[in-house]
Every structure is written in structure tokens, then in C-alpha cells.
Amino acid sequence: MDVSAESKSWRDELASLVEDTGIRFNGDSIGSLSPEFSDKTMVSAAEEPAEEMESLKDQIKGFAKAWGEMVLDFGKGCRDVVQQTILTEDSYLVKKIKGPLAEVSEKLRFLNEFLPEDRDPVHVWPVIFFVFILALAVLSVNSKQESAISTVKKVSIHPPSAIRILLPDGRYIAYHEIGVPADKARYSLIVPHGFLSSRFAVSLLEEFGVRLIGYDLPGFGESDPHPNRNLNSSALDMSHLADSVGVKGKFWVLGYSSGSLHAWAALKYIPKKVAGAAMFAPLVNPYDTSMTKEEMSRTWENWSRKRRLLFYLARRFPKFLSYFYHRTFLSGKHGPIDKWLSLSLGKKDRDLVETSAFEEIWQRDVEESIRQGSPKPFVEEAMLQVSNWGFSLTDLQVQRKCPRKGILPWLQFMYAQPECELTGYLGPIHIWQGMNDTVVPSSMTDYVARILPTAIVHKLPEEGHFSYFSLCDECHRNIFSTLFGIPRGPLDTVDNTLTEHDEEDANVDNRDAPDLNGA
């Protein structure tokens, strides 16, 4: 053995077994080892730039990455739990669906021939199914957006087309007339317009010799607003309009739905000018104290919650109505009538309002009604419906008023037979009511028939609120036949006696009808 090898210490043998660590031992002494650093090393370490601070963007990326990893790990954990608990061979769910799934898989096995040969069908089919569901979802969302965009139609304001007359108080009221001219009119029919019109055929009006005059309520369409509007002023507007357009004798008044308020007012305040009234689903004050509990209950139960809320706001907090109006028909966009007016419709009404013809009428009437863009007239109209009218329908009852007992009536009796006079509205009142009407329920007409027993009620079993009055020429013919009898056409310009004769017949009917009912 070599002497030099024998003289190796145990430290040298240990160091030969590992790589050079840079550690050097001096002799056998064991002391603290302190590394020596050169000045150059210290200078270079001092000159190294400090580590840059992490930006907010990097922090967000790191947070999102960490969150994604957590979600992924959570999903894997849920998958493992499902596989170990639910999808085991002895689980109840697997036992129930294993057989049917095996049969379906066997029947659809031929579809695997269309898959790539290097792909496992177990992995491919879930991916295909997921992509298919995702594509259907995207297509359905796009189709809904396209349909919503295509159905939204903006409101367009048309050039003024109505004729305006000056009223005694300085306001202008707009009207439009169709049918026969004034000098040939056998009957004059005045219609206060709010929203919806009926679109009577001109040929039908000429056949019966009717001059139809529709006018915009104050603040609606092209009519000036009224600073202190009520039902009394509404009746006076109708009277001034009749005088200004040259109505000869008395005129008929037509009230539809909420427009019936103004027809009732005409019967109360200007009865001597009104030959008769035609009412269609006439609205009465739903808070009228003369209604029975049953009538009131049957009325309110037909209305939606939003419609009840609007009636309540109109009575208690009318200023809040403008918020709802600006979100519906004053929003600058068109919408379905049941949504815009918070209506619940029956099947026949719904089928009608979904037709293009009705939609065209509704949209044009809305555009004309909101021409001035202010919610004030609509709020006023809603307030009139639920507030004190200034009169009651009982005031229109035909009653016999006789002289009261006392000294003066006794002295008059000594010289002449005391005469009793009839009070209330003496002319004919016709009411058409759809029994499937949920906008103005039939309970309101039942209330009117109870209060006004002389009113003639025409009940329509299968009709709703719009179906009989709008876009029904045959219905309009039946209405005119009921009101005016056999069609006799317009008057001849040279035959002025017919006008007097017709007026006398109307006056006789007006006098006789209440007496027969009151006898």
C-alpha cells in the first residue's frame, strides 16, 4: 500500500466521495467559518436594481388564475364524489338507469361509425352534446333579440289634420267629421275621443243618413287643455261644438268605455240638446257608494293588480301616474294595448287585438292622442273616472215630481188641477255590454240597469270589450238599426220638412218611452 494513501486523513476520504463544495479545512482545528467577501462582490450586489412592484393588472391576473384553479379543483372534487357515491355499480340510480341506457346505447351504436377511429366515443359524444346545447342556446337568444327589435315600433307624430274651432273661453277644440254633410244629415252623432275609435264605415253612415262628429278631449290630440276641467265643462264643450258645426236640432251622443263619462255628463247638464245616448261597455266610478258590495266585488275581481293600483293612485296619489304613463304609451314606442293600458283580455278580444288591422288603428289613435306629449290630460282623465263627478247616475232617473203639500199648493189646487212633471233624462239610453268583457265588467252595466231602469240593455253573450265595437261592420249595422230604425239615407236638400218630422218623432219617442215604463 502506498504511504501517501495511508497518510490520508478521514476528512480527505470523505471529501473524495462528494463534489467540491468549496469548503476548506485548515488543520484539525474546528472553528467558526466566516466566508470572505471581496469588495467587488459587495459593490456589485449594491448596484443591482431593486425588484419592481407587481402592478394591479398582474395582481388581478394572478387572482383570476388562482380562482380558476380553485374552481377547477372543486369541480374535480365534485366529480370524484359523484363517481364514488352516485355512479357506483351498486347505487340505486345506476341500477335504475343502467338498463335503459344500455338499450339506447345499443340502438345508437351505429352513429359511432361517423366518429374518428382514434377517438373514444365515451369522450366524444359528451362534447358533441354540449356543443349542440350551447348552439341552441345562442340561436334562441339571437332569435329573441331579433324578434324584439323587429316588433318595437317608434311613435311618429303626423301633421295636423283636424279642424279646430274657437270656444267662448278662448280655447280651441279639434274635431273631425265623416258621413253625410250637415245639410243632408238625418241624424247627428257626437263622439268624445280619448284613445280608441271605432272606424265606422262611411258607406254605412250614408246609408242611415248619419253625420258623425268626433272630437278630441281637452289636452288630447289637437285640442287645447282646459285649466279646470271637469264633467260639467266637458258637457259645455260638447254643446258649443254642436252649435259651431251647425247641428240642427238635437244630436245623439256615443260613449265607449271611459268615453262614457262625457256622455253621462251630456245627459245631466245639456239634456235638452241630446236626442239619445248609445253606450258601449260604459265605465262608471268604481268607488261609487251607490254600488252594492256584490257589484263592487264583481267589478274589482276582473281587473289585474296593476290596473287596481292605477285606479288607487288616480284616487289618492294622481301625480304618480305620470311615471307609469311615461313608461308605456308616452315612452315614444308602440306596444300592445293590453300591456300599455294594463288590461286583462278574454280570448275573443285577444284574437282581435293581435290582428294587423286593429294594431294599425290602435297605433294611429295613440299617435294622435299623445300629440302634445304631456301626461297631464291623461292624469286628469284618470282622476275624473274615480273622483266625485258632481252628479250621480240616480239624477238621471226618470221620476214623477208632483207639487208638495202646503198652503201655496193648496191655493193653486183651488184654481187649477196640479200637474206632475217628469225629471231626469227623458230620452232613450241604449247600452251594449259584452258578457265576456274583463275591461269594463258586466257588473257595471248591471249597476246602471238597477239605477236607470228605463235604460235599454243589450247583452252580448260571446263578446268582449273590443270585439263588438271595433272593426265589425255587421255589428255597426245592428247598432244603427236599433237606434235609427230602417235606413232612409241622407236628406234631400230641398226637403226640409223631413228634418222637422224626424225631430218631432224623436221628441214624441222621448216623451212617451218614460211614461210607458213609469206607468
Backbone torsions as a table, in degrees:
resi	resn	phi	psi	omega
1	MET	NA	142.0	-178.2
2	ASP	-72.3	141.5	-177.3
3	VAL	-66.7	-38.9	-179.6
4	SER	-61.9	-35.1	178.6
5	ALA	-68.2	-37.5	-179.4
6	GLU	-68.5	-30.6	-177.0
7	SER	-78.1	-2.9	178.9
8	LYS	-66.7	136.3	177.8
9	SER	-82.8	170.4	-180.0
10	TRP	-66.4	-26.8	179.8
11	ARG	-68.6	-39.6	180.0
12	ASP	-66.4	-38.1	179.0
13	GLU	-65.7	-39.6	178.6
14	LEU	-66.7	-40.6	-178.9
15	ALA	-67.2	-28.9	-179.7
16	SER	-71.6	-18.0	-178.3
17	LEU	-84.5	-16.7	-178.9
18	VAL	-123.8	171.5	179.0
19	GLU	-73.4	166.7	179.2
20	ASP	-69.7	117.3	-178.2
21	THR	-92.6	-6.6	-178.2
22	GLY	87.2	3.1	-179.2
23	ILE	-94.2	131.7	-179.9
24	ARG	-122.9	136.5	178.8
25	PHE	-108.8	132.6	177.7
26	ASN	-103.8	107.3	178.8
27	GLY	67.6	-155.7	-178.8
28	ASP	-99.6	-0.2	-177.9
29	SER	-73.9	140.9	178.5
30	ILE	-110.7	117.3	-179.3
31	GLY	-141.9	-179.9	179.2
32	SER	-73.1	131.8	179.9
33	LEU	-96.8	115.8	177.5
34	SER	-116.3	117.9	-177.9
35	PRO	-66.1	147.5	179.5
36	GLU	-98.1	126.4	178.7
37	PHE	-111.3	134.1	178.9
38	SER	-83.2	160.3	177.6
39	ASP	-63.0	-32.5	-179.2
40	LYS	-65.2	-39.9	179.7
41	THR	-65.7	-39.5	-179.5
42	MET	-68.2	-37.9	179.7
43	VAL	-66.7	-43.0	-178.9
44	SER	-65.7	-36.4	178.2
45	ALA	-66.8	-35.7	179.6
46	ALA	-71.3	-32.2	-177.7
47	GLU	-79.6	-10.4	179.7
48	GLU	-66.7	133.1	-179.3
49	PRO	-67.3	148.3	178.4
50	ALA	-68.2	151.2	-178.5
51	GLU	-66.6	133.7	-177.8
52	GLU	-68.7	146.4	177.9
53	MET	-71.7	144.6	179.8
54	GLU	-74.0	131.3	-178.0
55	SER	-74.4	164.7	179.0
56	LEU	-63.2	-37.3	179.3
57	LYS	-61.7	-43.6	178.6
58	ASP	-65.6	-36.5	178.3
59	GLN	-64.7	-41.3	178.9
60	ILE	-64.3	-42.6	178.0
61	LYS	-60.8	-43.6	179.6
62	GLY	-64.6	-40.4	178.3
63	PHE	-64.3	-44.3	180.0
64	ALA	-63.6	-40.3	179.3
65	LYS	-64.2	-43.2	179.4
66	ALA	-65.6	-40.4	178.5
67	TRP	-64.1	-41.4	177.7
68	GLY	-61.9	-40.8	178.2
69	GLU	-64.1	-38.3	178.5
70	MET	-65.1	-43.7	179.1
71	VAL	-63.2	-41.4	178.9
72	LEU	-62.6	-44.7	178.3
73	ASP	-64.3	-38.0	178.2
74	PHE	-64.6	-41.6	177.6
75	GLY	-62.4	-42.3	177.8
76	LYS	-62.9	-39.8	178.5
77	GLY	-63.6	-42.5	177.4
78	CYS	-62.9	-39.7	178.7
79	ARG	-62.1	-43.8	179.8
80	ASP	-63.4	-40.0	179.6
81	VAL	-63.3	-43.4	179.7
82	VAL	-63.4	-43.8	-179.1
83	GLN	-65.0	-34.3	-175.4
84	GLN	-86.0	-17.8	-176.7
85	THR	-113.6	-50.6	-172.8
86	ILE	-90.2	-40.8	-173.4
87	LEU	-93.8	23.4	175.7
88	THR	-79.9	162.8	-175.8
89	GLU	-64.8	-30.0	-175.8
90	ASP	-99.0	8.3	179.5
91	SER	-75.6	154.8	-177.9
92	TYR	-64.8	-42.0	-177.2
93	LEU	-64.3	-43.9	-179.1
94	VAL	-65.4	-39.2	179.9
95	LYS	-63.6	-34.5	-177.5
96	LYS	-76.2	-40.0	-173.2
97	ILE	-101.3	-5.9	-177.2
98	LYS	-64.3	-44.5	-179.1
99	GLY	-63.4	-53.4	178.6
100	PRO	-60.1	-39.1	178.8
101	LEU	-65.2	-36.1	178.8
102	ALA	-65.4	-40.0	178.2
103	GLU	-65.2	-44.1	179.1
104	VAL	-64.7	-41.8	179.3
105	SER	-62.8	-37.1	179.4
106	GLU	-67.3	-38.8	-179.9
107	LYS	-71.0	-30.6	-178.3
108	LEU	-97.5	10.4	-177.4
109	ARG	-64.1	-26.7	-177.7
110	PHE	-65.2	-20.6	179.2
111	LEU	-70.4	-20.1	178.9
112	ASN	-64.7	-20.4	179.3
113	GLU	-65.2	-22.4	-179.2
114	PHE	-87.2	-4.6	-180.0
115	LEU	-88.3	157.1	174.9
116	PRO	-59.8	145.6	-175.6
117	GLU	-69.0	-26.1	-176.6
118	ASP	-91.4	10.5	-178.8
119	ARG	-113.3	140.4	178.4
120	ASP	-81.2	122.9	-179.5
121	PRO	-56.8	-29.9	-179.9
122	VAL	-61.9	-32.5	-179.9
123	HIS	-90.2	-28.8	-174.2
124	VAL	-77.7	-45.5	-174.1
125	TRP	-63.4	-39.9	174.6
126	PRO	-59.4	-37.6	178.2
127	VAL	-65.3	-43.9	179.2
128	ILE	-62.8	-42.6	-179.9
129	PHE	-64.0	-41.6	179.5
130	PHE	-64.4	-43.4	178.9
131	VAL	-64.1	-38.0	179.2
132	PHE	-63.4	-45.8	178.9
133	ILE	-63.6	-41.2	179.5
134	LEU	-63.1	-41.2	179.1
135	ALA	-64.6	-41.2	177.3
136	LEU	-62.3	-40.0	179.6
137	ALA	-64.2	-42.8	179.5
138	VAL	-64.2	-43.5	-179.8
139	LEU	-64.3	-39.5	-179.8
140	SER	-67.0	-39.5	178.0
141	VAL	-64.8	-43.6	179.8
142	ASN	-64.6	-40.3	-179.7
143	SER	-66.3	-37.1	177.8
144	LYS	-65.5	-41.2	179.0
145	GLN	-65.3	-41.5	180.0
146	GLU	-65.4	-41.5	179.8
147	SER	-67.3	-37.6	178.9
148	ALA	-65.6	-39.9	180.0
149	ILE	-68.0	-37.9	-176.3
150	SER	-73.3	-29.0	-176.9
151	THR	-86.2	-19.5	-179.8
152	VAL	-76.0	122.9	-179.4
153	LYS	-124.3	131.8	-178.3
154	LYS	-81.1	150.3	178.6
155	VAL	-76.6	132.7	177.3
156	SER	-118.7	133.9	-179.7
157	ILE	-93.6	124.1	-176.9
158	HIS	-88.8	159.9	176.7
159	PRO	-60.9	149.5	179.2
160	PRO	-57.9	136.2	-177.6
161	SER	-132.6	-10.3	-177.0
162	ALA	-85.0	161.2	174.3
163	ILE	-93.7	139.4	-178.3
164	ARG	-118.5	140.2	176.5
165	ILE	-120.9	152.9	-179.3
166	LEU	-90.5	127.6	178.5
167	LEU	-90.3	163.0	-178.8
168	PRO	-58.5	-28.0	-179.1
169	ASP	-86.8	6.0	176.4
170	GLY	94.7	-4.3	177.7
171	ARG	-85.3	158.4	174.1
172	TYR	-107.6	140.2	176.2
173	ILE	-123.0	134.7	-176.0
174	ALA	-98.2	140.5	179.0
175	TYR	-144.1	164.3	177.6
176	HIS	-145.5	133.8	-177.6
177	GLU	-125.0	146.5	176.6
178	ILE	-136.7	169.7	-178.9
179	GLY	99.7	-147.6	-177.5
180	VAL	-81.5	154.5	178.3
181	PRO	-68.3	169.6	-173.4
182	ALA	-61.2	-40.3	-175.5
183	ASP	-76.0	-9.6	179.4
184	LYS	-115.7	5.0	-175.2
185	ALA	-75.6	124.0	173.9
186	ARG	-82.5	-34.7	176.8
187	TYR	-136.1	143.0	173.9
188	SER	-112.1	131.7	-176.6
189	LEU	-125.4	116.9	-178.2
190	ILE	-104.2	131.9	-175.5
191	VAL	-125.7	114.8	172.0
192	PRO	-75.7	128.4	-175.4
193	HIS	-102.1	133.2	168.7
194	GLY	-110.6	-80.0	178.9
195	PHE	-109.9	-66.5	-165.7
196	LEU	-100.0	139.5	175.3
197	SER	-108.8	170.6	-172.8
198	SER	-97.6	-27.2	-176.3
199	ARG	64.6	61.1	173.9
200	PHE	-67.2	139.5	178.7
201	ALA	-70.5	135.9	-179.5
202	VAL	-62.2	-39.1	-179.7
203	SER	-61.6	-36.2	178.7
204	LEU	-68.8	-39.8	177.8
205	LEU	-62.9	-41.7	179.3
206	GLU	-67.3	-35.2	180.0
207	GLU	-62.7	-36.4	179.9
208	PHE	-97.0	-0.6	-179.4
209	GLY	68.7	39.5	-175.0
210	VAL	-103.4	134.1	170.9
211	ARG	-105.7	112.1	-176.8
212	LEU	-100.2	125.8	-178.4
213	ILE	-120.9	110.8	175.7
214	GLY	-105.7	136.8	-178.1
215	TYR	-131.6	154.1	179.1
216	ASP	-84.2	132.7	175.5
217	LEU	-64.4	158.6	-179.1
218	PRO	-55.1	127.3	-179.0
219	GLY	88.2	-12.7	177.3
220	PHE	-95.4	147.9	174.6
221	GLY	55.7	-123.6	-177.1
222	GLU	-105.4	10.1	178.2
223	SER	-86.4	141.5	177.8
224	ASP	-69.6	147.3	177.3
225	PRO	-70.5	157.0	177.3
226	HIS	-104.6	128.4	-176.0
227	PRO	-67.2	-30.0	-178.5
228	ASN	-133.1	64.8	-172.7
229	ARG	-76.4	137.8	171.1
230	ASN	-151.1	-176.6	-176.7
231	LEU	-73.3	-26.0	175.3
232	ASN	-66.6	-46.3	178.0
233	SER	-65.2	-31.4	177.8
234	SER	-64.6	-41.7	178.1
235	ALA	-66.2	-37.9	178.4
236	LEU	-67.0	-37.6	175.4
237	ASP	-59.6	-41.9	179.6
238	MET	-64.5	-38.9	179.5
239	SER	-66.9	-44.9	178.6
240	HIS	-64.2	-37.2	178.2
241	LEU	-62.9	-45.4	180.0
242	ALA	-60.8	-40.5	179.2
243	ASP	-68.3	-38.5	-175.0
244	SER	-71.8	-32.5	-177.2
245	VAL	-93.3	5.4	173.6
246	GLY	77.6	38.2	175.5
247	VAL	-71.2	126.4	-180.0
248	LYS	-91.3	126.1	179.0
249	GLY	72.0	-147.0	-178.7
250	LYS	-87.5	161.2	177.6
251	PHE	-127.8	156.7	173.4
252	TRP	-90.0	150.0	177.2
253	VAL	-120.3	137.3	-179.8
254	LEU	-116.1	126.9	177.9
255	GLY	-123.0	124.4	-179.3
256	TYR	-119.3	123.0	176.5
257	SER	57.9	-122.3	-179.2
258	SER	-69.4	-20.3	175.5
259	GLY	-66.2	-13.4	179.2
260	SER	-66.7	-22.6	177.4
261	LEU	-55.5	-43.4	-176.8
262	HIS	-75.8	-27.4	173.7
263	ALA	-69.2	-42.8	175.6
264	TRP	-59.4	-41.2	-179.5
265	ALA	-62.5	-38.4	178.1
266	ALA	-64.1	-39.6	178.8
267	LEU	-66.2	-28.6	-178.6
268	LYS	-83.3	-48.1	-168.2
269	TYR	-96.9	-25.9	178.7
270	ILE	-131.0	53.4	-174.4
271	PRO	-64.4	-28.8	-177.2
272	LYS	-72.7	-13.5	179.0
273	LYS	-98.3	-9.4	-173.5
274	VAL	-104.7	120.8	179.2
275	ALA	-77.6	-29.7	-179.4
276	GLY	179.4	172.4	-177.1
277	ALA	-132.1	138.5	173.6
278	ALA	-117.7	115.5	-176.7
279	MET	-112.6	139.1	177.7
280	PHE	-127.2	113.5	-176.6
281	ALA	47.3	59.1	-173.9
282	PRO	-68.9	130.6	178.1
283	LEU	-85.4	134.9	173.2
284	VAL	-120.1	167.5	-179.2
285	ASN	-63.7	115.4	-178.5
286	PRO	-68.7	-11.4	177.5
287	TYR	-100.6	9.8	-178.1
288	ASP	-60.2	124.9	-176.0
289	THR	-70.9	-15.5	179.0
290	SER	-81.6	-4.8	174.5
291	MET	-77.2	143.3	176.1
292	THR	-75.7	164.7	179.0
293	LYS	-61.7	-37.8	179.5
294	GLU	-66.3	-43.7	178.8
295	GLU	-63.7	-41.6	179.8
296	MET	-68.0	-40.6	179.4
297	SER	-65.0	-44.4	178.8
298	ARG	-64.4	-28.6	179.0
299	THR	-73.5	-50.9	-173.7
300	TRP	-71.4	-29.8	-176.2
301	GLU	-70.3	-16.1	179.5
302	ASN	-84.9	-10.4	-174.2
303	TRP	-98.6	150.2	177.2
304	SER	-71.8	165.9	-179.1
305	ARG	-63.1	-39.0	-179.0
306	LYS	-67.2	-39.2	178.8
307	ARG	-65.9	-38.0	175.5
308	ARG	-63.0	-40.5	179.0
309	LEU	-62.8	-40.9	-179.9
310	LEU	-64.7	-39.5	176.3
311	PHE	-64.0	-40.9	179.7
312	TYR	-64.9	-43.7	178.6
313	LEU	-64.1	-39.4	179.4
314	ALA	-61.8	-30.3	-178.5
315	ARG	-86.9	-36.3	-173.0
316	ARG	-107.5	-45.4	-175.7
317	PHE	-132.5	70.3	-173.5
318	PRO	-64.9	-23.3	-178.6
319	LYS	-64.6	-25.0	-179.7
320	PHE	-75.1	-13.3	-178.7
321	LEU	-65.4	-32.0	-178.3
322	SER	-61.1	-30.2	177.4
323	TYR	-62.0	-45.5	-179.9
324	PHE	-69.8	-36.8	-179.0
325	TYR	-67.2	-37.0	178.5
326	HIS	-69.9	-18.8	178.0
327	ARG	-93.1	-3.9	-179.0
328	THR	-123.1	-105.9	-171.2
329	PHE	-74.9	-12.6	174.5
330	LEU	-100.7	14.1	-178.8
331	SER	-81.3	-8.4	-176.3
332	GLY	88.1	2.5	179.5
333	LYS	-127.8	152.4	177.0
334	HIS	-84.9	153.6	177.2
335	GLY	-153.6	168.3	179.4
336	PRO	-64.4	147.0	-174.2
337	ILE	-64.5	-35.5	-178.9
338	ASP	-68.5	-32.3	178.5
339	LYS	-78.6	-43.3	-176.5
340	TRP	-66.4	-34.6	-177.9
341	LEU	-106.9	8.1	177.7
342	SER	55.8	53.8	-177.4
343	LEU	-106.5	148.0	170.2
344	SER	-110.0	120.5	-171.1
345	LEU	-111.2	149.0	172.2
346	GLY	-80.0	177.4	-174.6
347	LYS	-62.6	-45.3	-176.7
348	LYS	-66.8	-38.8	176.1
349	ASP	-66.4	-41.5	-178.6
350	ARG	-65.6	-39.9	177.3
351	ASP	-61.8	-35.5	-179.3
352	LEU	-72.7	-46.6	-174.9
353	VAL	-69.2	-16.8	178.3
354	GLU	-86.3	-4.1	177.9
355	THR	-77.9	153.2	-179.7
356	SER	-67.2	-33.0	-179.4
357	ALA	-65.0	-45.6	178.7
358	PHE	-67.1	-40.9	179.7
359	GLU	-60.4	-38.8	178.4
360	GLU	-64.2	-44.0	178.4
361	ILE	-63.4	-46.1	-177.7
362	TRP	-61.4	-47.0	-178.1
363	GLN	-65.3	-40.1	179.3
364	ARG	-68.1	-39.5	178.2
365	ASP	-65.1	-38.2	177.0
366	VAL	-64.2	-44.4	-179.7
367	GLU	-60.7	-37.3	178.2
368	GLU	-74.2	-37.9	-175.7
369	SER	-69.3	-37.9	-174.8
370	ILE	-96.8	21.8	-175.8
371	ARG	-54.7	-38.6	-176.5
372	GLN	-81.9	-13.2	172.7
373	GLY	71.8	11.6	-178.3
374	SER	-105.7	137.3	177.2
375	PRO	-79.2	-9.7	-173.6
376	LYS	-58.4	-49.0	-179.6
377	PRO	-62.8	-32.1	178.5
378	PHE	-70.8	-38.0	176.1
379	VAL	-65.3	-42.1	178.4
380	GLU	-61.9	-41.2	180.0
381	GLU	-64.4	-41.1	178.3
382	ALA	-65.5	-37.3	178.2
383	MET	-66.6	-38.5	178.7
384	LEU	-61.6	-34.1	-176.5
385	GLN	-65.6	-34.3	-171.2
386	VAL	-114.4	1.9	-179.5
387	SER	-101.8	-176.9	178.3
388	ASN	-69.1	121.7	-176.8
389	TRP	-74.4	-15.7	-172.5
390	GLY	92.7	-5.6	176.1
391	PHE	-158.5	169.8	177.5
392	SER	-121.0	154.5	178.1
393	LEU	-62.8	-22.2	176.6
394	THR	-65.2	-22.7	177.0
395	ASP	-67.0	-19.2	-179.4
396	LEU	-90.3	-2.7	179.2
397	GLN	-62.8	138.8	175.4
398	VAL	-80.7	114.1	-177.5
399	GLN	-131.7	152.0	177.7
400	ARG	-94.0	119.7	-178.6
401	LYS	-108.1	116.9	-179.0
402	CYS	-110.2	158.8	179.2
403	PRO	-60.7	142.3	179.8
404	ARG	-78.4	162.5	179.0
405	LYS	-74.8	146.9	179.8
406	GLY	158.7	-178.1	-177.5
407	ILE	-69.1	-44.6	-177.7
408	LEU	-64.6	-47.9	175.8
409	PRO	-60.6	-32.2	179.3
410	TRP	-68.4	-38.8	177.4
411	LEU	-66.0	-39.1	177.4
412	GLN	-65.3	-35.1	179.5
413	PHE	-65.8	-28.0	179.8
414	MET	-67.2	-28.2	-175.6
415	TYR	-104.8	-26.0	-178.0
416	ALA	-152.9	156.3	178.2
417	GLN	-70.8	124.0	179.7
418	PRO	-64.6	138.3	-178.7
419	GLU	-108.8	136.6	174.3
420	CYS	-94.0	142.2	179.4
421	GLU	-117.6	154.9	179.4
422	LEU	-92.4	135.9	176.7
423	THR	-116.7	168.5	-175.8
424	GLY	93.6	-170.2	178.8
425	TYR	-90.0	124.8	-172.6
426	LEU	-95.0	-10.3	-177.7
427	GLY	-82.1	172.2	179.7
428	PRO	-74.5	141.6	174.9
429	ILE	-125.2	116.3	177.9
430	HIS	-108.0	134.4	-179.6
431	ILE	-126.9	125.3	173.6
432	TRP	-106.7	126.5	-175.8
433	GLN	-134.6	121.1	172.9
434	GLY	-75.3	129.6	-176.7
435	MET	-76.3	-15.6	175.1
436	ASN	-101.3	19.4	-179.9
437	ASP	-77.2	122.5	176.5
438	THR	-108.9	-0.9	176.6
439	VAL	-86.3	-54.4	170.3
440	VAL	-117.3	95.4	-172.5
441	PRO	-61.2	157.4	-179.9
442	SER	-64.9	-17.1	177.9
443	SER	-63.1	-29.7	177.5
444	MET	-68.3	-40.6	177.1
445	THR	-67.6	-35.9	175.5
446	ASP	-61.3	-38.3	177.3
447	TYR	-65.1	-44.4	179.2
448	VAL	-62.7	-42.3	-180.0
449	ALA	-64.1	-32.2	177.7
450	ARG	-72.8	-39.1	-178.6
451	ILE	-76.5	-39.4	-177.8
452	LEU	-116.6	83.3	-176.7
453	PRO	-65.8	-17.6	178.7
454	THR	-81.5	-11.1	178.5
455	ALA	-69.0	141.9	-179.0
456	ILE	-98.8	114.9	-175.8
457	VAL	-102.1	127.6	176.5
458	HIS	-109.2	104.2	-178.9
459	LYS	-86.6	133.2	-176.8
460	LEU	-114.2	100.1	-169.3
461	PRO	-59.2	-41.7	-172.1
462	GLU	-101.7	6.8	-172.9
463	GLU	-99.7	156.8	176.9
464	GLY	-108.1	-142.5	-177.1
465	HIS	-86.5	-36.5	-176.6
466	PHE	-105.0	-25.7	-165.1
467	SER	-63.8	-30.8	-177.5
468	TYR	-91.8	-28.8	-173.1
469	PHE	-92.1	-31.7	-172.6
470	SER	-104.7	132.4	171.7
471	LEU	56.7	44.4	179.0
472	CYS	-138.1	91.0	-177.4
473	ASP	-62.5	-38.8	179.9
474	GLU	-65.6	-37.4	177.0
475	CYS	-64.8	-42.6	179.0
476	HIS	-63.0	-37.5	178.0
477	ARG	-63.7	-42.0	177.9
478	ASN	-64.2	-36.7	179.2
479	ILE	-64.6	-49.1	-179.3
480	PHE	-65.1	-36.0	177.7
481	SER	-64.4	-37.3	177.8
482	THR	-68.0	-40.1	-176.7
483	LEU	-77.8	-44.9	-168.1
484	PHE	-114.2	-5.1	179.0
485	GLY	81.0	-145.5	-177.4
486	ILE	-69.5	132.7	178.7
487	PRO	-65.1	128.9	-178.8
488	ARG	-120.3	6.7	176.5
489	GLY	72.8	-178.3	180.0
490	PRO	-73.0	162.8	177.3
491	LEU	-74.4	150.0	169.9
492	ASP	-79.2	142.3	-176.0
493	THR	-63.8	-27.5	-177.5
494	VAL	-88.5	-13.1	-176.0
495	ASP	-101.2	84.4	-179.0
496	ASN	-84.0	-14.2	-178.9
497	THR	-69.4	-24.6	-179.8
498	LEU	-65.3	-35.0	179.2
499	THR	-63.0	-44.6	179.2
500	GLU	-66.9	-39.3	-179.4
501	HIS	-63.7	-44.8	179.6
502	ASP	-63.0	-38.6	-179.0
503	GLU	-68.5	-37.6	177.8
504	GLU	-65.0	-40.9	177.6
505	ASP	-60.7	-42.2	-179.9
506	ALA	-64.3	-39.9	-179.9
507	ASN	-67.2	-38.5	178.2
508	VAL	-63.7	-43.9	178.5
509	ASP	-61.8	-40.2	-178.4
510	ASN	-65.5	-34.1	-179.5
511	ARG	-79.1	-37.6	-173.0
512	ASP	-79.0	-38.7	-173.4
513	ALA	-57.3	-47.9	179.8
514	PRO	-65.7	-35.3	-179.0
515	ASP	-64.6	-38.3	-179.7
516	LEU	-66.2	-39.7	-179.4
517	ASN	-74.3	-31.0	-176.3
518	GLY	-87.9	-7.2	-177.2
519	ALA	-70.2	NA	NA
